[in-house]
Amino acid sequence: MNIFRLSGDMLHLTSIMLLLWKLHKSKSCVGVSCRMQEMYAIVFIARYLDLLWSFISVYNTVMKVIFITSTVYLIYLMRFKPPISQTYERSTDSFQYELYCLGPALILGLLTTEDYSIPEILWTMSIWLESVAILPQLVLLQQIREVENLTSDFVGAMGAYRAFYILNWIYRYFVDDYVNWVGWIGGLVQTLLYADFFYYFAKSKWYGNKLILPVAT
């Protein structure tokens, strides 16, 4: 493992801890998309099926289990655990990923997989699905516009972890001659989706202001 992969994992873990901290501290999930968490739950379960039959390292196994269980726990908090669940705005968090993302990701998984086995197809599908998993959160933030600091930090950490994963892939390409076109394209798509948010996020941090997104045109 190289420093870019480790940094990406730690930033991902940080984003989860920030979100858990926000929910437990404020007892509110206003401004947080549960539907994004549902997409990530699908991503992690599909990608980490190999937990059932494969062992790479203790670190690898622990991180996979943390990502799956923490995401499912976040969904539980927002959907079912009062008082947090009572603040969940279902009418606002309404991005239909089942229609716009899940089907296309499965089709792309079938078209671009390197091996037509169920684990490999699901792994490839998870890459495509993760590339657009931030969409429900971005759509929700665009509707509410004024973003709480912890929420913006959580989304910022999510974007940063993907950026480090891209650096990891570049590093592995030059050092290990590793090629993963699906992962590269998916990571690039995800980073581009974050670009607009990152501009306003960085601007708000620079000036010490609360993050306020512009009106969509």
Secondary structure, DSSP 8 states (H G I E B T S, - for coil): --HHHHHHHHHHHHHHHHHHHHHHHHS--TT--HHHHHHHHHHHHHHTGGGGT----HHHHHHHHHHHHHHHHHHHHHHHSTTTGGG--TTTS---HIIIIIHHHHHHHHHH-SS-SHHHHHHHHHHHHHHTTTHHHHHHHHHH-EE-HHHHHHHHHHHHHHHHHHHHHHHHHHHH----HHHHHHHHHHHHHHHHHHHHHHHHHHHT--EE-----
